[in-house]
Amino acid sequence: MCNRRVGVIYLCGKWFGCRKCHDLAYDSQQESRRAGYGGLFKYWGLSMKLEDRTEKMRVKYWKGRPTKRYLRLLAQYGRLDALDPDMDGIERRIQSLQEERKALT
């Protein structure tokens, strides 16, 4: 055991210990960001989150200037584009899945 002071301890087998002692990690720490479908799901999740934030945003400009919230949203859209610029086919697939989701609700 490492004798570290931690907020949460875990029981693995017979021993209690921290995440480092038991070599525990979250699933998101194990997957590659660009490998296989991992990049697709990350892209899709971020795109859905940004779409929801865009719909909920009431004020984009105040006194002729963009709000800080709107500027942060634009920066996140920039990160989405930087994730993979060749996502045209995936974007079409995402749009079709969104239309199916809206049809179900």
N, C-alpha and C positions, 0 to 999 in steps of 0.2 A: 504494500500500500504506500501511497505517496505522502500521507499525512498532511494533505492540503486542507484548507478551510473552504468548504463549499456550502452552498445553500440547499442542495438536493443530493441525497445519496441513493444509490441503486443497489439492489440485492441481485447478485449473479452467483448462482450456486450456493455456497455456504457463506460468502463474504459480502459485506457492504463496502462500497467504494464510490468514488466519483466517476464521472464519464471517462476521464482520462485513464484511470486505473483499469477499468473494464473494457477499454478501447471501444466505447460506444459512439455512434455518430448518427445524425439524422439522415434520412433517405436522400434528401436534397444535396447533402454533402458528398454522397457516393456517386451520383450520376454526372455524366459529362454534360456540359451545357450545349454542345453542338453535335453530340453523337446521336445518330439514329433519330428516333422520335422525340428525344429530350429537347432538342431545339424547337421542334414544332410545337410541343405543348407549352414551352416557355413563351414562345412567340404568341400563341393563341391565348394563353392566360393573360399576358400583358395587354394584348389587343382588346380583350373583353373588359378588363379593368379600366382601360383608358376610355373605351366607349361608354361605360357606365358613368365615369366621372364627367365626361363631356355632356351627357344627357342631364346630369344633376346640376351642372354649373349654370347659375342664373345670370351672373354679371361677369362679362368678359372684359369690358372696358369701363373705366370710371374716369370721368372728366377728360375723355379723349385719350387716356393712357391705358395700356393693358394692366390688368391686376396681377399681383404676384402669383396668385393661384393659377391664372391662365398661362403665365409665363412658365411655371413649373410643368403644367400639362403639355405645353409645346416642347419643352425639353425632354419629357418622357416620350413623346411621339418621335423625337429625334433619336432617342435610344432604341426605340422599336425599329426604326429604319436601319440603324446601324447594326442591329442584331443579325440581319441577313438581308442584303439588298435584292436577292433573287427569289423573293417569296411571292411572286405574282400568282403562281398556280395555287399556292397554299392560301393566299388571300381569297381567291375565288372559292376554295373549299370552305374556308371559315365563313364566308358570306352565305354559302348555301346551308351550312349547319346552323347559322343564326336564323335564317329564314325558316328552317324546319322547327327550330326552338320556338320562334314566335308563333308558328302555326299551331303548335301543341298547346300554347297557353291561351 
